[in-house]
Amino acid sequence: PMDQSNKQADIDLTAKIRETVLEIEDLSVNGRNVKIISNDGNVVLRGPVESAAEKERIGDVAQKIAGEGHVTNELEVVPDAN
C-alpha cells in the first residue's frame, strides 16, 4: 500500500483535499475521516463512507484538486448500522 510522502507538495495536496472535503455539507463522520494519501502527486482515498453518493462527492473533490487520472478511489460504501 502507498504511504503518505514527506514531500511538501504531497503534504500540501493532502491538506488541500482534506480542507475541501470538510467543506462538503451533510458529510457523515466516516466521510470526514477518510484516509487521503498523496505520493508523487497521486492520491489514494481509503476508508468507509455512508453512501455511493458520498464516495463520488469525495472522489470528485480529490480529482478536481489532484487532476484527472491522479486519484484512486478505494472508499468503501458501508451504510451506517443505526
N, C-alpha and C positions, 0 to 999 in steps of 0.2 A: 504493500500500500504506500501511497505517496505521503510524505511528511511535509509539513509547512517549511518552506525555505526561510533562511535567515536573511536573504537579500532584501534590502529596503524596499525595492519595487514590489516584491511579493507581499511583504508585510503591509505596505500601503494599499495594495489591491484587495487583500483580505479585509482590511479595516473599512475600506470604502464600500465593499459589498455588504459587510455586516451592518454598517451605518444605514445603508439604503434599505436592507431587508427589515430593519427595525422600524422603518417609517411606513411599512405596509400596514394598512388598517385591518383590524379584525384577525390578526395572525394568532395562531394558537401558541401556547407556551413552547411546545415542541418545535413549532416553526421558527420561533425566535431563537431557539438554541441549536439550530442545525450546525454541523461542522462545516466550516468553509476553509479549504486548504488550497493555498496557492504555491506553485512551484514553476519557475521559469515562465510566468505569465499564463500558465494553465491552471484551471480551477476545478476542484472536485468538491461536490456537495454531498454530504452524508448525514444520515440520521432519520428519525421518524417524523412524519408530518401527518396532519389530520385528514387531508383530502388530496385528490389528484389536482384540484384547482390550486391548492396551496403549494404543492410541488411545482406546478407550472409557473406560478407567480414568482416564487423564489428563484427558479431557474431562469426566468426571463430577466430578472434584475441582474443576476450574475452575468448573463450573456451580454446585456447592454453595456456593462462596465468592462468585462474582460474581452469581449469581442466574439463574433461568430466563430464557432469551431474551437473555442478555448475552454468550454465548460463541459464537464462530465457530471450529469445529474444522477446521483445514486441515492437520492432521497427515497425513502420507503413510505408508502401510504399505510398508516396504522390508525384506523379510526379510534377515537377515544372510547374506552370501555365503559365510561359512565353513562 
